[in-house]
């Protein structure tokens, strides 16, 4: 196994939450996450169908340097090595996604070879004592469904429910600790159908609104089958959220910040937790309301056991006039190579706002938090100083929110390893583990070693 580590003394303090933090409790879950298209590779093996990301990557000009996920981290062939890395880290849980095109044929029939891969992956996690948090949809829609309209077609929501039914029948029975229907429906709807930055690359606010409705409908339609087939698992959904801050204290800028949060957060959370779309969204997107049939919102609002929140940064907003907003980029602040501001306080602010605004807020998990940086191996090591500091400060922000009464049950760092970063190809490295994409050698970065030391010391204490 090509895996490089360090023999340094304990590094736990580089990332550990503050002393006395509720995150030190043994029942608080720590983990790391990945997604299928970003790491698996094997894009043309064992009956896997084409996905919208295969098609998008093959379209000139869509992905940096024309890169794709055909090989990625070759996880499909190297998953045992990657599970050993998870065990070396000492994580409680691993969050990964299933590739829909790998497990179902065009007529909805099961693909046994693809399903067997995930059975082996889950069995390997079980043998190592690692809980499985399984995401059904992390953006890789089968292309044949996109050819029939994708998430603009209401029928896709029903096909998603069929897929959820099959997966929970095949993979349930104690292997899975938690099922997630969708990862970041905001990205699927807006980046995929609203601004074209992600697959399938369409550009219309009206289409984004309709795609979101069908994504959320698919979530609600899937829940009964997930609960029936795997009743002892948790069942939920994951949203990417960010707080908005007014650039000045003017009423117009405060309204701009509120409109941003409507667009970024409430567009997803209000239907799930209130059974309605936020009215202010249609101030931004006049006349773009989706077609909603009788009973749809009740399906979308079905109770969930947990809500995953992916947090990376904040937004600073100012008004550009009536019902229009402008993102403000201030110089002189810490940023990642994604050009995202590092602002840990935003995590605490976000969680406290959710506790205030949603009386029926389910338990929360931080299902993604991490950063991209320019990481390279030197003398067999990767000293990712900024990531170490980033993790420590965000752990502290989560601890403060928990001390204020927010019910947070777990924290997954994004990501386990460097991978295919969507439209940015392989340029942006988010991993705890460095991947040489030419040799596939994995090297634990200093942040990973510190994380492992913290988890080992927490378990011993």
C-alpha positions, -999 to +999 in steps of 0.1 A: +000+000+000+015+033-011+008+054+020+031+079+036+027+090+072+048+109+097+063+098+130+060+131+147+049+134+183+012+141+191-002+169+170-037+168+185-036+204+197-033+217+162-069+208+154-086+199+187-118+216+199-114+238+231-110+220+264-144+211+279-161+213+245-192+191+241-174+178+210-151+159+232-180+137+244-176+101+231-210+100+215-202+130+193-193+116+158-162+127+139-157+117+103-146+126+068-165+127+035-162+120-002-186+116-032-188+090-059-179+110-090-151+128-073-131+097-062-143+065-077-131+065-113-140+033-132-164+053-152-168+027-179-166-005-159-190-031-146-221-018-164-219+018-151-240+041-173-231+076-184-238+104-159-245+140-165-210+148-152-195+124-178-213+144-205-205+178-189-168+170-187-168+159-223-182+193-234-154+217-243-149+246-220-170+233-191-142+219-169-108+234-162-082+218-186-108+195-199-104+171-170-129+145-159-136+118-133-128+088-155-100+078-131-101+104-103-087+087-072-093+052-085-112+045-053-133+018-071-101-003-072-084+010-042-112+012-016-096-012+008-065+011+009-088+041+015-107+023+043-074+015+059-067+053+059-100+059+076-091+034+102-057+050+106-074+083+112-096+068+138-128+084+126-162+073+139-180+076+106-174+079+069-198+098+046-198+087+010-223+087-019-236+060-043-233+065-080-268+061-093-256+052-128-235+024-113-263+005-096-293+008-119-299+002-156-319+023-180-351+004-173-346+007-135-332-028-131-305-034-106-269-037-117-255-064-095-218-056-101-223-020-091-243-029-061-217-054-050-191-027-049-211-008-023-218-040-003-180-046-001-174-010+008-200-012+036-188-045+048-152-031+050-164-002+070-183-025+094-152-047+098-133-016+109-160-003+132-167+028+112-203+040+108-216+045+072-234+078+063-246+071+028-257+098+004-280+086-025-276+117-047-244+137-049-251+152-084-243+123-108-277+118-124-279+091-150-276+109-184-306+089-198-328+106-172-314+140-181-322+132-218-358+130-207-356+164-189-336+156-157-348+174-126-371+196-148-391+164-154-414+155-125-410+119-133-373+120-122-385+125-086-404+092-088-374+075-104-353+088-075-378+072-051-374+039-069-336+042-067-338+049-029-361+019-025-337-004-043-306+008-025-322+006+010-334-030+002-300-041-011-277-022+013-298-018+045-302-043+073-277-028+097-249-018+073-259+019+071-261+042+101-277+071+082-292+077+048-290+111+031-314+116+002-297+146-015-264+164-010-268+201-016-300+204-037-291+241-040-261+232-061-280+207-082-308+232-089-290+265-091-255+256-104-269+229-127-300+246-140-298+282-130-263+295-139-248+265-158-216+262-138-224+225-131-239+197-150-261+197-169-251+233-176-285+250-181-292+286-174-326+298-163-339+309-129-373+294-138-357+261-145-337+263-113-369+268-093-386+239-109-356+216-106-354+224-069-391+215-064-385+181-081-354+175-061-372+182-028-402+162-040-379+132-047-365+135-012-400+134+003-411+105-019-380+085-010-385+087+028-412+061+032-392+034+014-360+043+033-379+040+066-397+008+057-365-009+043-340+003+069-360+015+100-331+015+124-310+039+103-313+077+105-329+094+075-322+130+064-310+155+038-279+177+035-280+214+026-252+238+019-258+270+038-241+303+044-248+334+066-253+367+049-239+399+064-248+435+054-219+455+041-232+486+059-260+490+085-283+506+060-318+492+057-311+484+020-280+464+028-297+446+056-325+437+032-298+425+007-283+402+033-318+388+041-325+382+004-292+363+001-301+341+030-335+335+014-318+324-018-290+304-002-307+289+029-345+293+031-351+282-005-342+247+008-350+248+045-384+265+044-400+238+022-384+210+044-393+226+078-422+249+071-438+233+041-436+265+019-412+283-003-401+317+010-421+345-006-390+368-008-374+344-033-398+356-059-387+392-053-353+381-067-368+358-094-400+374-104-424+351-121-402+320-116-424+301-091-424+264-098-454+243-106-465+228-073-493+201-073-517+195-045-500+175-017-465+182-029-455+204+001-468+178+026-446+152+010-415+175+010-422+184+047-422+148+059-402+145+092-365+138+090-342+125+117-314+149+110-303+178+089-268+179+075-253+213+070-223+219+047-205+251+057-175+268+041-178+306+042-200+336+044-213+363+021-212+401+025-240+418+006-251+453-004-281+465-023-280+473-059-315+488-059-350+473-054-349+435-050-313+432-063-282+423-044-245+424-049-218+403-034-190+424-018-154+411-019-132+428+007-095+428+004-071+419+033-091+389+046-079+353+048-091+332+018-087+297+005-076+288-031-114+287-039-112+325-031-137+318-003-133+340+029-123+320+060-149+331+086-155+305+113-178+327+133-203+323+105-208+287+115-219+297+150-241+325+137-257+302+112-265+275+137-279+299+163-301+315+136-315+281+126-323+273+162-342+306+164-360+304+131-370+268+130-387+255+162-389+220+147-352+220+137-340+184+138-305+174+152-277+188+131-246+173+116-218+194+100-216+171+070-190+191+052-165+217+063-130+221+050-108+242+026-088+240-005-051+249-005-020+246-026-006+214-011+025+195-022+046+167-008+080+177+005+103+151+020+074+127+023+052+152+042+025+178+036+024+206+062-009+222+054-007+249+080-038+269+069-060+238+070-049+229+105-058+263+117-091+263+097-102+230+113-093+242+148-112+275+145-143+259+130-144+232+157-143+261+182-172+278+164-193+246+165-185+242+202-197+277+209-230+270+191-234+238+210-228+257+243-256+280+232-280+251+230-278+241+193-281+203+190-251+192+168-244+155+168-214+151+145-188+168+123-174+155+089-143+171+074-144+176+037-127+158+023-110+126+031-087+130+001-078+153-027-102+146-056-120+158-087-133+192-077-161+195-103-157+224-128-123+231-113-109+197-122-079+186-101-065+220-093-083+226-060-071+203-031-096+199-002-082+166+012-068+155+045-049+131+024-028+142-006-033+123-038-007+122-065-031+117-095-003+102-116+008+075-092-023+074-070+000+075-039-018+087-008+001+109+017-015+119+050-012+156+054-002+171+088-039+180+093-048+144+089-021+133+114-033+159+139-069+148+134-058+112+140-039+121+172-069+141+185-093+112+179-069+087+195-065+109+226-102+115+228-108+077+227-082+070+253-095+097+276 
